Amino acid sequence: MAWNEPGGNNQDPWGGKRGNDGPPDLDEALKKFQEKLGGLFGGAGSGGGSQGGGLSSSALGIIVVGLLVVYALFGIYQVNEQERAVILRLGVYSQTKGPGLHWNPPLIDTVEKLNVTKVRSHSSRGEMLTEDLNIVKVDLSVQYRINDARAFALMVRAPEESLAQATDSALRHVVGSSPMHEVLTEGREKIAFDVQARLQAYLDAYTTGIEISTVNVEDTAPPNEVQAAFDDVNKAREDEERLKNEAEAYANGIIPEARGKAQRVIEEATAYREQVIAKAEGEAKRFEQLLFEYNKAPAVTRERLYLDAVQEVMANSSKVMIDVEGGNNMLYVPLDKLVNASAVSARTQELSPEIVREISERVADQIRRENITNTRRREVR
């Protein structure tokens, strides 16, 4: 039964009985609510049902100050030395703050901290075509850091994903412009350098705020199906390099030796030339002196020249044949036996001029005696 129907005892749900029908008294209900709220904060009125006039001004001030303190405390934050803070005010970029203690109004500003000194790493691996249409597998690692916090946080939606895609693009472009031999052997360093330059250009064009520190080509290999053939090729190249090194070592050893021999021959030829020139000059000088002596005493000089010539000839001969003047007999003089008989020491030594002179005198004496004997025999006949 409704409260305003007949028999409902006029029970008013808003605060009591009413003697007549009508809407509830809203002012009275609000007054009761204020009295209860004032009682909670110390604003109770006098007894017997009388109530105060609501919240006191001091209590309201304390509440406001407390809320402001809590609001201010929530806005304090610290940025570490290796971080930068990107500030968004109502969703719009405001500023970038460095290390230190800062404050920004909560619910109005959004603070995003980024570590700009940490070196991050990204790895890429895949199979790709080279310039000579061969397939190679390349493992690449990229080390990078954030150099522009605003660009990293706001300019690109997923900067690290953009880095991965740009790395694959740069790597495939560089490998596709290089022959397989360079990719698999001595061209790794150049490939890493080219990839780093091209990747940094891509990231700068995208304004990702990323700076590439190092690009390393970890490993390069041909597909597994041709690994055996590739190993044979590598072995052949190693043998070629070894043979080249051995040839260079041999050349480095033989060329200086040949140059030394050539220099020695040149020095010997120079010495021989100087010797011949000096000897010729000496002979000419001696001949001039001999001519001078010959002009003073021709007979003596001729005899001396004859004796010297005989001495020089007989010093190199061990046998002498003498034709006796006026006779038919040829005289044979064995000088070697005469020398052995006259001097035992001359067996092992070269004939001295004194010995040759003595032998010559003996031979001449013997020839004169024989000539005298033959002359007397002819006279007697």
Phi and psi in degrees as a GROMACS rama.xvg file:
@    title "Ramachandran Plot"
@    xaxis  label "Phi"
@    yaxis  label "Psi"
@TYPE xy
-68.8938  154.937  ALA-2
-70.9517  -19.7688  TRP-3
-104.581  9.82038  ASN-4
-85.543  162.5  GLU-5
-62.0778  132.603  PRO-6
91.3554  0.999165  GLY-7
-87.7549  4.78349  GLY-8
61.1717  19.3244  ASN-9
49.5312  41.3068  ASN-10
-79.0848  113.69  GLN-11
-90.064  118.904  ASP-12
-68.1102  -12.0476  PRO-13
-94.5934  6.98983  TRP-14
145.885  9.45929  GLY-15
151.083  -174.09  GLY-16
-82.0546  145.81  LYS-17
-121.697  140.111  ARG-18
-78.6516  -20.1666  GLY-19
-132.754  161.491  ASN-20
-73.7263  147.768  ASP-21
160.919  172.873  GLY-22
-71.2641  159.048  PRO-23
-68.8692  154.4  PRO-24
-81.851  104.734  ASP-25
-70.1685  -33.5101  LEU-26
-63.4889  -39.5279  ASP-27
-68.1192  -39.5377  GLU-28
-64.7505  -40.9819  ALA-29
-66.3778  -37.3468  LEU-30
-62.8285  -43.0709  LYS-31
-62.216  -39.6725  LYS-32
-63.3423  -41.3232  PHE-33
-64.9978  -36.461  GLN-34
-64.8825  -42.5632  GLU-35
-64.6188  -42.4667  LYS-36
-64.8468  -37.5791  LEU-37
-66.1361  -32.6166  GLY-38
-66.097  -34.2103  GLY-39
-66.9831  -33.457  LEU-40
-105.806  21.9919  PHE-41
84.9466  17.9061  GLY-42
-105.295  33.4834  GLY-43
-69.384  143.386  ALA-44
-89.1974  -162.567  GLY-45
-75.2241  163.882  SER-46
-71.0576  175.042  GLY-47
79.2603  19.4042  GLY-48
96.1793  -6.75745  GLY-49
-79.0451  136.793  SER-50
-116.97  159.308  GLN-51
-78.3123  -171.992  GLY-52
-96.4098  21.3628  GLY-53
107.747  -161.08  GLY-54
-65.4369  142.586  LEU-55
-79.9832  156.502  SER-56
-66.7218  -35.1233  SER-57
-66.3679  -42.1195  SER-58
-65.4023  -40.1204  ALA-59
-65.3933  -38.0626  LEU-60
-63.8324  -40.4803  GLY-61
-63.176  -40.2286  ILE-62
-63.17  -44.6398  ILE-63
-64.0147  -43.9137  VAL-64
-63.0922  -41.6747  VAL-65
-62.1905  -41.9839  GLY-66
-64.2974  -38.8394  LEU-67
-65.5707  -39.1417  LEU-68
-64.2171  -44.993  VAL-69
-62.2919  -40.7371  VAL-70
-61.8445  -43.2339  TYR-71
-66.6992  -40.4314  ALA-72
-63.8467  -37.1914  LEU-73
-67.4618  -18.2261  PHE-74
-91.1187  -4.12442  GLY-75
-88.0205  134.988  ILE-76
-151.499  162.398  TYR-77
-121.292  138.891  GLN-78
-109.465  122.749  VAL-79
-72.3385  170.748  ASN-80
-63.1268  -35.5275  GLU-81
-89.3332  7.53606  GLN-82
-115.58  161.453  GLU-83
-134.062  142.591  ARG-84
-109.444  124.427  ALA-85
-96.346  122.959  VAL-86
-103.854  126.324  ILE-87
-113.271  123.788  LEU-88
-107.977  111.181  ARG-89
56.7753  37.114  LEU-90
85.6048  1.11413  GLY-91
-115.014  138.865  VAL-92
-59.4383  131.979  TYR-93
-109.75  -56.3706  SER-94
-167.148  171.641  GLN-95
-120.073  124.851  THR-96
-107.064  145.342  LYS-97
-91.6591  -165.251  GLY-98
-63.2007  147.577  PRO-99
135.756  -174.099  GLY-100
-97.3412  127.505  LEU-101
-132.971  166.2  HIS-102
-138.196  136.046  TRP-103
-138.738  145.043  ASN-104
-66.0438  123.567  PRO-105
-64.5252  157.351  PRO-106
68.059  -12.7364  LEU-107
-106.821  -47.2228  ILE-108
-103.579  143.32  ASP-109
-112.511  129.039  THR-110
-111.395  124.795  VAL-111
-121.183  115.886  GLU-112
-92.6616  136.307  LYS-113
-130.49  134.379  LEU-114
-82.3758  114.546  ASN-115
-100.55  -0.894613  VAL-116
-108.234  -15.7391  THR-117
-69.052  131.51  LYS-118
-90.4466  116.363  VAL-119
-98.2492  165.082  ARG-120
-133.971  144.774  SER-121
-137.753  136.414  HIS-122
-115.348  143.813  SER-123
-135.434  140.102  SER-124
-147.208  138.584  ARG-125
-178.263  170.803  GLY-126
-103.256  137.934  GLU-127
-150.082  163.177  MET-128
-88.5301  142.138  LEU-129
-93.5329  -178.705  THR-130
-63.8324  -34.8733  GLU-131
-92.3162  23.8306  ASP-132
62.9421  38.938  LEU-133
-110.153  150.857  ASN-134
-96.6386  131.809  ILE-135
-132.831  154.706  VAL-136
-104.924  130.331  LYS-137
-127.925  129.692  VAL-138
-107.773  123.912  ASP-139
-128.755  140.023  LEU-140
-123.898  136.784  SER-141
-120.518  128.964  VAL-142
-110.16  131.127  GLN-143
-146.626  168.652  TYR-144
-146.682  169.27  ARG-145
-90.3903  122.152  ILE-146
-108.845  -11.4279  ASN-147
-137.854  101.429  ASP-148
-64.9969  -39.7059  ALA-149
-62.8081  -47.4178  ARG-150
-64.0595  -41.2868  ALA-151
-63.7935  -36.9908  PHE-152
-85.4136  -28.9963  ALA-153
-121.152  -32.4205  LEU-154
-77.4455  -29.3933  MET-155
-127.006  139.031  VAL-156
-68.3099  -43.5809  ARG-157
-133.115  84.053  ALA-158
-63.9331  -36.513  PRO-159
-70.5096  -34.5541  GLU-160
-68.0161  -37.6536  GLU-161
-63.4339  -37.7329  SER-162
-61.2277  -43.5905  LEU-163
-62.7162  -44.0861  ALA-164
-68.4068  -38.6185  GLN-165
-67.3725  -34.474  ALA-166
-63.9958  -46.0792  THR-167
-61.5556  -40.3249  ASP-168
-66.0369  -46.2309  SER-169
-64.7461  -41.7742  ALA-170
-63.4866  -45.5615  LEU-171
-66.715  -34.2279  ARG-172
-66.8365  -44.814  HIS-173
-69.1755  -45.101  VAL-174
-65.0187  -37.6444  VAL-175
-67.5183  -15.4636  GLY-176
-100.92  8.03659  SER-177
-123.651  145.524  SER-178
-71.6703  161.129  PRO-179
-62.9386  -36.8749  MET-180
-60.7092  -42.6245  HIS-181
-69.4024  -38.1453  GLU-182
-64.3174  -37.9429  VAL-183
-89.9141  -16.3006  LEU-184
-122.671  -108.004  THR-185
-84.1408  -0.244588  GLU-186
-93.0338  8.45173  GLY-187
-63.4916  -44.7096  ARG-188
-62.4222  -42.4058  GLU-189
-65.5359  -38.8347  LYS-190
-63.2832  -43.7573  ILE-191
-61.2237  -41.6767  ALA-192
-63.9373  -44.8531  PHE-193
-65.9608  -39.9194  ASP-194
-63.8435  -42.7564  VAL-195
-61.2849  -45.047  GLN-196
-63.8497  -44.9042  ALA-197
-69.2687  -39.974  ARG-198
-64.6252  -40.6452  LEU-199
-64.4671  -37.0945  GLN-200
-63.7109  -40.7884  ALA-201
-61.836  -48.0179  TYR-202
-66.0147  -35.6452  LEU-203
-67.3203  -37.4092  ASP-204
-66.4986  -33.8134  ALA-205
-80.2942  -9.19983  TYR-206
51.6053  53.4283  THR-207
-84.1833  -15.2065  THR-208
74.155  20.3863  GLY-209
-107.826  136.832  ILE-210
-115.781  126.339  GLU-211
-81.0785  125.499  ILE-212
-89.3537  -52.8202  SER-213
-147.89  143.918  THR-214
-123.608  123.311  VAL-215
-121.453  131.364  ASN-216
-87.7133  101.911  VAL-217
-69.0534  -44.2097  GLU-218
-158.503  145.349  ASP-219
-133.982  138.046  THR-220
-155.173  151.584  ALA-221
-77.2303  170.357  PRO-222
-60.8021  155.835  PRO-223
-61.5249  -28.4551  ASN-224
-67.4554  -26.5039  GLU-225
-116.091  17.2996  VAL-226
-62.8381  -40.3536  GLN-227
-63.4662  -45.7973  ALA-228
-63.8274  -38.2956  ALA-229
-65.2514  -37.5067  PHE-230
-62.5559  -39.1647  ASP-231
-63.9203  -40.2719  ASP-232
-63.9711  -42.5856  VAL-233
-63.0483  -40.2254  ASN-234
-63.7531  -40.2928  LYS-235
-63.7898  -39.2078  ALA-236
-66.6581  -38.1015  ARG-237
-65.6339  -40.8261  GLU-238
-62.7926  -40.4069  ASP-239
-61.0962  -44.3328  GLU-240
-65.257  -38.244  GLU-241
-64.4319  -44.731  ARG-242
-63.634  -37.4512  LEU-243
-62.1266  -43.2123  LYS-244
-64.2164  -40.7873  ASN-245
-64.4047  -41.1845  GLU-246
-63.9496  -41.4088  ALA-247
-65.1051  -38.587  GLU-248
-64.7136  -41.4585  ALA-249
-64.2061  -42.884  TYR-250
-63.5406  -40.3379  ALA-251
-65.7194  -23.9255  ASN-252
-88.3278  -37.6492  GLY-253
-82.2142  -33.6576  ILE-254
-65.3701  -47.2077  ILE-255
-61.6336  -35.1863  PRO-256
-65.4172  -43.7452  GLU-257
-63.0708  -39.7198  ALA-258
-64.5674  -37.4493  ARG-259
-65.1303  -42.8942  GLY-260
-63.1269  -42.818  LYS-261
-61.5935  -41.6091  ALA-262
-64.7312  -37.5056  GLN-263
-65.0209  -42.7962  ARG-264
-61.6155  -40.6971  VAL-265
-62.7264  -42.0865  ILE-266
-66.2698  -40.7667  GLU-267
-63.886  -41.9532  GLU-268
-63.2766  -40.8718  ALA-269
-63.764  -41.8864  THR-270
-65.7062  -40.5188  ALA-271
-63.2943  -41.7038  TYR-272
-61.5611  -45.1387  ARG-273
-63.2056  -37.0849  GLU-274
-66.3048  -46.0094  GLN-275
-62.7849  -42.8834  VAL-276
-62.5738  -44.59  ILE-277
-64.7869  -39.7996  ALA-278
-65.8662  -42.4811  LYS-279
-62.8933  -43.8622  ALA-280
-62.2526  -39.1817  GLU-281
-65.3631  -41.9605  GLY-282
-63.7162  -41.5596  GLU-283
-63.6686  -39.9179  ALA-284
-64.4733  -43.1194  LYS-285
-64.3366  -40.179  ARG-286
-63.8298  -39.6565  PHE-287
-62.4616  -42.0016  GLU-288
-67.0494  -39.6966  GLN-289
-64.4833  -39.4709  LEU-290
-62.2583  -39.2955  LEU-291
-63.687  -42.6472  PHE-292
-68.4025  -37.2319  GLU-293
-63.8222  -39.1459  TYR-294
-63.2209  -31.3936  ASN-295
-78.6111  -40.3017  LYS-296
-144.065  88.2934  ALA-297
-66.4185  -43.2356  PRO-298
-64.0343  -48.7328  ALA-299
-62.1622  -40.5701  VAL-300
-67.372  -39.8795  THR-301
-62.9192  -42.2827  ARG-302
-63.5709  -41.2392  GLU-303
-64.2176  -40.5865  ARG-304
-65.0324  -40.6564  LEU-305
-61.7583  -47.1133  TYR-306
-62.8295  -39.2655  LEU-307
-65.6423  -38.9299  ASP-308
-67.0776  -43.0874  ALA-309
-61.8913  -42.8504  VAL-310
-61.4804  -41.4906  GLN-311
-68.1069  -37.7695  GLU-312
-72.0063  -46.3168  VAL-313
-72.3127  -19.6387  MET-314
-67.7442  -22.4704  ALA-315
-106.852  10.4753  ASN-316
-133.788  142.683  SER-317
-106.015  -2.93118  SER-318
-134.385  138.316  LYS-319
-130.543  130.699  VAL-320
-109.193  125.754  MET-321
-119.903  126.82  ILE-322
-89.9801  117.04  ASP-323
-77.8677  128.515  VAL-324
-69.3369  130.993  GLU-325
78.9821  6.92688  GLY-326
-129.603  171.888  GLY-327
-104.227  -1.01917  ASN-328
-93.8533  142.79  ASN-329
-102.748  121.706  MET-330
-87.081  128.959  LEU-331
-108.146  122.679  TYR-332
-116.045  107.898  VAL-333
-80.6165  92.9979  PRO-334
-64.9742  -32.5858  LEU-335
-64.3695  -40.5602  ASP-336
-70.6422  -36.5176  LYS-337
-63.8364  -38.4629  LEU-338
-67.0105  -42.6681  VAL-339
-62.4345  -36.0213  ASN-340
-74.0717  -33.8015  ALA-341
-85.5304  -33.3896  SER-342
-147.966  116.359  ALA-343
-72.9924  -28.6752  VAL-344
-69.8479  -17.4895  SER-345
-77.9788  -1.20266  ALA-346
-66.5049  -37.5883  ARG-347
-107.346  -3.30032  THR-348
-117.869  162.023  GLN-349
-77.0206  143.638  GLU-350
-60.6849  130.681  LEU-351
-86.4962  162.149  SER-352
-60.8118  -34.0107  PRO-353
-64.6414  -42.8392  GLU-354
-66.8695  -40.8895  ILE-355
-63.5581  -40.394  VAL-356
-63.4658  -42.1678  ARG-357
-63.7665  -42.8949  GLU-358
-64.251  -40.4908  ILE-359
-62.6595  -41.7979  SER-360
-62.8156  -41.5214  GLU-361
-63.1119  -42.9042  ARG-362
-64.7456  -41.3239  VAL-363
-64.8541  -40.2931  ALA-364
-62.8389  -44.4816  ASP-365
-63.1868  -40.1356  GLN-366
-64.6367  -40.9454  ILE-367
-64.0243  -42.555  ARG-368
-61.9605  -44.6231  ARG-369
-64.5444  -37.7168  GLU-370
-64.2197  -41.76  ASN-371
-62.8518  -43.1213  ILE-372
-63.0019  -43.9088  THR-373
-66.8241  -34.7834  ASN-374
-65.3367  -45.0033  THR-375
-61.8583  -39.4082  ARG-376
-63.8362  -39.8809  ARG-377
-68.5226  -35.0762  ARG-378
-65.868  -38.6436  GLU-379
-66.5134  -37.3559  VAL-380
